[in-house]
Amino acid sequence: MKMNLKHLFFTTLLLGQFCFAFGQVAQIPFVKYANTNIILQLTINNKADSVLFYFDSGATATLLDSAMAVKLGVNPDSEDEKVGAGGSKKYRIASNQFIHLNNNTILDSTPCVILDLTTLRNKLGINFYGLIGYSILSKYITKIDYDSNKMSLFNFNTPLDTQGYTQIDFDDKIGVPEFTVTMELENGQRLTGKVLFDCGFSGSVMVNTPYKIKTRLKTRIGKTISQEMEGMTGKSNAEIAVIKSIRLGGYEFGEMPILLSSAKEGVNAFDNYLGLVGNEIISRFNFILDYSTNKLFLKPNNSYHRKTDFPVSGLALESKNGGILISGVVSTSSAYQKGLRIGQRILAINNIENGSLEKYRQLLNSSEGTMIDIRYLTKAGVKMQTKIKLKRLI
């Protein structure tokens, strides 16, 4: 029987569309916090209550907040040791949990680490009750589109349209994509090393302690200022420094602040790594992660050219006990000179009372030279008011 070429072409086109639809298993909308962090609304064990999960490509384990676990009746049945930014600890594990990505897509037999996420929530200022990453990435090709706020999941071996994307081959020795980047210091010196692709880290780059020591980076990078970090396994200290540029996968970004870790254990103490590349860079791309072929695809999105922020206020804030508290002050800043200290409660910034952590952080990150009015409560309970001038600190 002779088939019309026009009909053959149309049939082939339909077949291709059917195969593409068949390969895609889910499309999940997400909410962006601070224009970078991805929050997914998922359910566990088919419970009516949904759970907000922070999507983290650096999370090799799935975490569930301990209070949420009690609410959902998720009971731990074993213990295991996990490694995070602050070190390694033993954790309670609830085995064989069913995480519903949508009505039709379920991650079955998923172990969940049960952990109190309150401190991490307070530091990040994000309302989430779980972390998830590898449990999704190890099962599906994962496409993140920051422009449309959608995560698309495909069966492995599904052919995807990667036109306009740049391909980076990666290793996954510890369950997190790793590849090589090159940093240029302000003095023109260049440093190269492997980084972990970690969208759970909100900064640009975190340099691991061993790499910092081996390269004598502190003596070469110039001025630094201190900052305390909060991770899955607790607190660790870091210093903020500035690099002239960083290059990854054919893309280059100019001057930006980075962090130098001082951790003695955990991910930031791993040898043979430069460190982490985080969301300040990652969120400028739509990306595709394919663990079956160890390929990462990057495509600049609408945020690619956004302004890089430098520390200008010297203040770090956290949400705690129903209010906004100062969690860090740079000793060389105007804020410190005006009497602002760790533990004081913010009452208003620029006459905005009861503002969100995100809003207050935006105000404190305004343009250099801006005057900021701050009303606060001292630890002794005394109401105070002062003004600080924003100035680049590094």
ABEGO torsion letter per residue (X at the ends): XBBBAAAAAAAAAAAAAAAAAAABABBBBBBBBGGABBBBBBBBGGBABBBBBBBBAABABBBBBAAAAAAAGBBBABBBBBBBAAEBBBBBBBBGBBBBABAABBBBGBBBBBBBAAAAAAAAGBBBABBBBAAAAAABBBBBBAAAGBBBBBBBGBBBBABGBBBBBBBBAAGBBBBBBBBBBAAGBBBBBBBBBBAABABABBBBAAAAAAAGAAAAAEBBBBBBBBBAAEBBBBBBBBBABBBBGGBBBBBBBBBBBABABEAAABBGBAEBBBAAAAAABBBBBBAAAGBBBBBBBAAAABBBBBBAAGBBBBBBGGBBBBABBBAABAAAAAGBBBGBBBABBGGBBGBBAAAAAAAAABBBGBBBBBBBBBAAGBBBBBBBBBBBAX
